[in-house]
Amino acid sequence: MDAHIYSSTSFEERFRWRSGRFPAEEVKTTVREAARAGEARAMHHTDVKDRILDLHCEAIDTPRAVIALISNEHSRPLASMFPVRRR
């Protein structure tokens, strides 16, 4: 299934993922690793000015979908927005 991309205005201006620059395979792999590990994984991606930036990927695997948050290192952790009990 294809990814559904919901990005903030500032993220879209900087990366243009909804405009065709979405690194599908890299994101898919990183999201899968983050969901399995239960902790954030690092990603490196270029913005529209070809600057390499460090991003963090956090993911929660649910019965119906994998929900991921990809953000810069200064953003709030996903767990603070979607508290999930670990078994």
Beta strands, then each sheet from edge to edge (+ up, - down):
strand 1: 41-46
strand 2: 52-61
strand 3: 66-72
sheet 1: 1+ 2- 3+
end
